[in-house]
Amino acid sequence: VRIGPEDVGQRVVVRWRRPAPSGEDEVTDVVGPLEAADERSFSVRNRHGELVVVPRERALAAKVIPPRF
């Protein structure tokens, strides 16, 4: 995971293990502006305007990506 508080405001992608309705985890990505990051979680605003809070222990990978054009 290569993002942190210094990247707030940047566009990021976070790959994480999300709990699924089946009880199993599923791997998914969230892309958008990083609104907050601390030792516990990342908060990313997705393209639908929803704030997705990813617990740090569920994050598999994360990085800053170029702005969307």
N, C-alpha and C positions, 0 to 999 in steps of 0.2 A: 504494500500500500504506500503510494508515494504522494499523498496529499496531507495537508494539515491546516491549522488555523491561518497560516500565511497565504493560503490559496482561496480564502473566502472572497466571493465575487467573481471568481474564475469559472469557466464552463468545465465540468468534470464528467467522467464516467466512473461509476462504482459497480463492480461485479460483486454480488453478494448472495448468500443463502437465505432465501425468504421462506418462512413457514407457509406451507400449502394447506388447503382445506382437507386434503387426504391424511394430514398428520406428518407426511414426509416433507423434507426441505426441497425446494427447487432453486436452481441457480438462475438469476436474472440480472439485468443491468438497469441502472437508473442513470439518465443523462440530463444534465442541466446545470444551472448556476449553484455553486456551493454556498449555502447561506450560513452554515455554522459547522465547526469541527472542534472537537475536544478529545480528551482521553477516553470518552465513553461512546461517542457516536459522530456520524456525519449527517448533515441535513441538506438535502438536495431538492430543488424545486423542479419537478418534471415538466414536460411540454404541455400537460393539461392544467398546470398551475397548482398541482397538489404538492405538498411538502412531504417528502419521503425521508424518514429518519432511519438510518441504517446503524444498528449497533456495531461498534468497531470489531467485536469478536466474530461477527457474521460476514465482515468484508473480506473478500478473497483477493481483490486487486482494485486499485484506483489510480487515476492519473488525470492531469489537466489536459484538455483537448482544445483545438482551435475553435474560435467563435463560429456559430452557424451563419451561413450567408443565404 
